[in-house]
Protein backbone atom coordinates (compact mmCIF):
# COMPACT_ATOMS: atom_id res chain seq x y z
CA UNK A 1 0.00 0.00 0.00
CA UNK A 2 1.23 3.50 -0.81
CA UNK A 3 1.21 5.47 2.42
CA UNK A 4 1.66 9.21 2.26
CA UNK A 5 4.74 10.36 4.16
CA UNK A 6 3.43 13.90 4.70
CA UNK A 7 0.20 13.22 6.56
CA UNK A 8 0.13 9.50 7.31
CA UNK A 9 -2.95 7.79 8.59
CA UNK A 10 -2.63 5.18 11.28
CA UNK A 11 -4.83 2.31 12.38
CA UNK A 12 -5.02 0.52 15.68
CA UNK A 13 -5.30 -3.22 15.30
CA UNK A 14 -5.93 -5.94 17.88
CA UNK A 15 -3.98 -9.17 17.62
CA UNK A 16 -5.41 -12.59 18.55
CA UNK A 17 -3.43 -12.43 21.81
CA UNK A 18 -5.33 -9.18 22.61
CA UNK A 19 -2.33 -6.89 22.20
CA UNK A 20 -3.02 -3.65 20.30
CA UNK A 21 -0.56 -2.20 17.76
CA UNK A 22 -0.54 1.06 15.83
CA UNK A 23 0.26 0.64 12.13
CA UNK A 24 0.46 2.91 9.13
CA UNK A 25 -2.28 2.56 6.56
CA UNK A 26 -3.22 3.92 3.14
CA UNK A 27 -5.32 7.07 2.70
CA UNK A 28 -7.81 5.06 0.67
CA UNK A 29 -8.50 2.53 3.45
CA UNK A 30 -12.24 2.25 4.06
CA UNK A 31 -13.00 -0.72 6.29
CA UNK A 32 -15.42 -1.08 9.20
CA UNK A 33 -14.22 -1.60 12.74
CA UNK A 34 -13.86 -5.30 13.43
CA UNK A 35 -12.73 -6.12 9.89
CA UNK A 36 -9.92 -8.65 9.60
CA UNK A 37 -6.75 -7.25 8.06
CA UNK A 38 -3.23 -8.38 7.25
CA UNK A 39 -0.47 -6.43 8.99
CA UNK A 40 3.31 -6.49 8.65
CA UNK A 41 4.98 -6.51 12.08
CA UNK A 42 8.56 -7.11 13.19
CA UNK A 43 8.17 -10.90 12.75
CA UNK A 44 6.37 -10.77 9.37
CA UNK A 45 2.77 -10.98 8.18
CA UNK A 46 -0.08 -11.67 10.58
CA UNK A 47 -3.85 -11.39 10.90
CA UNK A 48 -5.42 -8.72 13.09
CA UNK A 49 -8.74 -7.06 13.83
CA UNK A 50 -9.18 -3.40 12.87
CA UNK A 51 -10.09 -1.16 15.83
CA UNK A 52 -10.07 2.33 14.30
CA UNK A 53 -8.38 4.58 11.72
CA UNK A 54 -7.35 8.21 12.25
CA UNK A 55 -4.75 10.77 11.11
CA UNK A 56 -1.41 10.41 12.81
CA UNK A 57 -1.39 12.37 16.11
CA UNK A 58 1.96 12.63 17.96
CA UNK A 59 0.20 13.31 21.26
CA UNK A 60 -1.63 10.00 20.97
CA UNK A 61 0.56 7.83 18.73
CA UNK A 62 4.06 8.87 19.82
CA UNK A 63 6.63 11.22 18.29
CA UNK A 64 7.16 9.21 15.09
CA UNK A 65 4.81 7.38 12.72
CA UNK A 66 4.84 3.62 13.31
CA UNK A 67 7.09 1.38 11.27
CA UNK A 68 4.51 -1.40 11.15
CA UNK A 69 2.04 -1.30 8.26
CA UNK A 70 -1.44 -2.46 7.37
CA UNK A 71 -0.90 -4.43 4.15
CA UNK A 72 -4.42 -5.28 2.96
CA UNK A 73 -7.86 -6.50 4.00
CA UNK A 74 -7.79 -10.21 4.78
CA UNK A 75 -9.00 -12.17 1.76
CA UNK A 76 -10.04 -15.79 1.20
CA UNK A 77 -6.44 -16.86 0.54
CA UNK A 78 -5.32 -15.34 3.84
CA UNK A 79 -8.08 -17.11 5.77
CA UNK A 80 -7.23 -20.41 4.07
CA UNK A 81 -3.57 -19.95 4.97
CA UNK A 82 -4.60 -19.28 8.58
CA UNK A 83 -6.47 -22.60 8.71
CA UNK A 84 -3.38 -24.43 7.42
CA UNK A 85 -1.29 -22.64 10.05
CA UNK A 86 -3.74 -23.67 12.78
CA UNK A 87 -3.12 -27.32 11.89
CA UNK A 88 0.66 -26.76 11.92
CA UNK A 89 0.40 -24.96 15.26
CA UNK A 90 -1.39 -27.95 16.82
CA UNK A 91 1.45 -30.23 15.71
CA UNK A 92 4.08 -27.79 17.00
CA UNK A 93 2.19 -27.48 20.28
CA UNK A 94 2.49 -31.24 20.90
CA UNK A 95 6.20 -31.11 20.08
CA UNK A 96 6.68 -28.15 22.43
CA UNK A 97 4.85 -29.93 25.28
CA UNK A 98 6.99 -33.06 24.91
CA UNK A 99 10.19 -31.02 25.01
CA UNK A 100 9.08 -28.72 27.86
CA UNK A 101 7.94 -31.60 30.10
CA UNK A 102 11.52 -32.77 30.38
CA UNK A 103 12.11 -29.56 32.36
CA UNK A 104 8.63 -28.84 33.78
CA UNK A 105 6.69 -32.13 34.14
CA UNK A 106 3.34 -30.47 34.94
CA UNK A 107 3.38 -27.89 32.12
CA UNK A 108 0.14 -27.30 30.23
CA UNK A 109 -0.13 -25.48 26.90
CA UNK A 110 -3.74 -24.50 26.23
CA UNK A 111 -2.85 -21.96 23.53
CA UNK A 112 -0.55 -22.12 20.50
CA UNK A 113 -0.87 -20.04 17.32
CA UNK A 114 1.29 -19.62 14.25
CA UNK A 115 1.51 -16.21 12.60
CA UNK A 116 0.12 -15.79 9.09
CA UNK A 117 3.58 -15.67 7.56
CA UNK A 118 4.62 -18.75 9.54
CA UNK A 119 7.59 -17.00 11.14
CA UNK A 120 6.43 -16.90 14.76
CA UNK A 121 4.75 -19.39 17.11
CA UNK A 122 2.87 -17.87 20.03
CA UNK A 123 2.66 -20.16 23.05
CA UNK A 124 0.87 -19.66 26.35
CA UNK A 125 1.62 -22.18 29.07
CA UNK A 126 0.64 -22.82 32.69
CA UNK A 127 2.36 -24.72 35.50
CA UNK A 128 2.76 -24.63 39.25
CA UNK A 129 6.31 -23.31 39.15
CA UNK A 130 6.63 -19.53 38.82
CA UNK A 131 8.75 -18.42 35.84
CA UNK A 132 10.37 -21.76 34.94
CA UNK A 133 13.56 -21.56 32.90
CA UNK A 134 12.59 -22.74 29.41
CA UNK A 135 15.34 -20.98 27.51
CA UNK A 136 17.10 -24.17 26.37
CA UNK A 137 13.77 -25.74 25.37
CA UNK A 138 12.79 -22.68 23.32
CA UNK A 139 16.21 -22.36 21.66
CA UNK A 140 16.22 -26.04 20.65
CA UNK A 141 12.65 -25.73 19.39
CA UNK A 142 13.57 -22.72 17.25
CA UNK A 143 16.46 -24.55 15.63
CA UNK A 144 14.44 -27.69 14.99
CA UNK A 145 11.36 -26.00 13.53
CA UNK A 146 13.01 -22.89 12.07
CA UNK A 147 10.45 -20.62 13.67
CA UNK A 148 10.54 -17.84 16.25
CA UNK A 149 8.83 -18.56 19.57
CA UNK A 150 7.03 -16.15 21.90
CA UNK A 151 6.19 -18.08 25.06
CA UNK A 152 4.80 -16.67 28.27
CA UNK A 153 3.22 -18.03 31.41
CA UNK A 154 -0.50 -17.70 32.12
CA UNK A 155 -2.23 -17.26 35.45
CA UNK A 156 -5.13 -19.47 36.60
CA UNK A 157 -7.79 -17.04 35.37
CA UNK A 158 -6.24 -16.77 31.91
CA UNK A 159 -6.02 -20.54 31.63
CA UNK A 160 -9.74 -20.91 32.36
CA UNK A 161 -10.55 -18.10 29.93
CA UNK A 162 -8.68 -19.81 27.09
CA UNK A 163 -9.89 -23.36 27.78
CA UNK A 164 -13.47 -22.49 28.75
CA UNK A 165 -15.38 -23.99 31.67
CA UNK A 166 -18.61 -23.95 33.64
CA UNK A 167 -18.68 -21.96 36.85
CA UNK A 168 -20.30 -23.08 40.12
CA UNK A 169 -23.47 -21.26 38.99
CA UNK A 170 -23.82 -23.64 36.04
CA UNK A 171 -23.13 -20.98 33.41
CA UNK A 172 -20.04 -20.56 31.23
CA UNK A 173 -17.40 -18.67 33.21
CA UNK A 174 -17.57 -14.91 32.71
CA UNK A 175 -13.92 -14.77 31.63
CA UNK A 176 -14.56 -17.37 28.89
CA UNK A 177 -17.83 -15.92 27.60
CA UNK A 178 -17.89 -12.12 27.68
CA UNK A 179 -15.54 -10.52 30.19
CA UNK A 180 -12.36 -9.21 28.57
CA UNK A 181 -10.54 -8.01 31.68
CA UNK A 182 -10.57 -8.99 35.32
CA UNK A 183 -12.35 -6.25 37.34
CA UNK A 184 -10.22 -4.07 39.62
CA UNK A 185 -10.86 -3.54 43.31
CA UNK A 186 -11.87 -7.12 44.14
CA UNK A 187 -10.10 -7.69 47.47
CA UNK A 188 -10.80 -9.54 50.70
CA UNK A 189 -11.68 -6.26 52.44
CA UNK A 190 -14.13 -5.35 49.69
CA UNK A 191 -15.88 -8.72 50.03
CA UNK A 192 -16.26 -8.78 53.81
CA UNK A 193 -19.63 -7.03 53.78
CA UNK A 194 -21.27 -9.48 51.40
CA UNK A 195 -21.82 -12.09 54.09
CA UNK A 196 -20.55 -14.97 51.96
CA UNK A 197 -18.59 -17.92 53.31
CA UNK A 198 -15.10 -18.57 51.99
CA UNK A 199 -16.22 -21.51 49.84
CA UNK A 200 -18.56 -19.23 47.88
CA UNK A 201 -15.85 -16.69 46.99
CA UNK A 202 -13.60 -18.72 44.67
CA UNK A 203 -14.31 -19.88 41.14
CA UNK A 204 -12.94 -23.02 39.52
CA UNK A 205 -9.64 -21.21 38.84
CA UNK A 206 -9.09 -20.92 42.59
CA UNK A 207 -9.26 -17.11 42.50
CA UNK A 208 -12.09 -14.78 43.48
CA UNK A 209 -15.10 -15.11 41.18
CA UNK A 210 -15.22 -12.30 38.62
CA UNK A 211 -18.97 -11.90 39.18
CA UNK A 212 -18.36 -10.79 42.78
CA UNK A 213 -17.22 -7.44 41.42
CA UNK A 214 -20.86 -6.73 40.53
CA UNK A 215 -22.26 -7.58 43.95
CA UNK A 216 -23.36 -4.79 46.25
CA UNK A 217 -22.59 -4.73 49.96
CA UNK A 218 -25.78 -4.03 52.00
CA UNK A 219 -23.78 -2.09 54.62
CA UNK A 220 -22.23 0.07 51.91
CA UNK A 221 -25.66 0.78 50.38
CA UNK A 222 -27.03 1.77 53.79
CA UNK A 223 -24.05 4.04 54.41
CA UNK A 224 -24.52 5.75 51.03
CA UNK A 225 -28.20 6.38 51.78
CA UNK A 226 -27.35 7.94 55.14
CA UNK A 227 -24.83 10.26 53.49
CA UNK A 228 -27.44 11.43 51.01
Secondary structure, DSSP 8 states (H G I E B T S, - for coil): ----SSS-EEEEEE-TTS-EEEEEE-TT----TT-EEEEEETTEEEEEEEEEEEE--HHHH-SS--S-EEEEE--HHHHHHHHHHHHHHHHHHHHHHHHHTTT-TT-EEEEEEE-TTSSEEEEEEE-SSTT---HHHHHHHHHHHT-EEEEEE--HHHHHHHH--B-TTSSB-HHHHT--S--TT--HHHHGGG---GGGTB-TTSSB-GGGGG---HHHHHHHHHH-
